[in-house]
Amino acid sequence: QANYAASKAGMIALAKSIAQELGSRGIRANAIAPGFISTEMSNAIPDNLKEEIVKKIPLKEQGSVEDIAALTAFLASDDARYITGQVIACDGGMTM
């Protein structure tokens, strides 16, 4: 897990640094922190383990790649013009 934790922390720090350094040029940077998303990798997890994970998610379901895509599209849009330097969890409430 050390490599995962270090790379995740690095991506968060990079997004915050870009937001600080390039915000005056109108460049925004945010980090998306996905939760338990249904992917080819997560589909390999045995069903009984997936059920245990889903029980811990307040919305009681796995997220989809479409959920992450929708958040990404929002953050790239003008509707998010005043959001920068943030880490946004898209995890069904898992980390609240």
Buried (B, 14 or more C-beta within 10 A) or exposed (E): EEEEEEEBEEBBEEBBEBBEEEEEEEEBBBBBBBBBBBBEEBEEEEEEEBEEBBEEBEEEEBBEEEBBEEBBEEBEEEEBEEBBBBBBBBBBEBEE
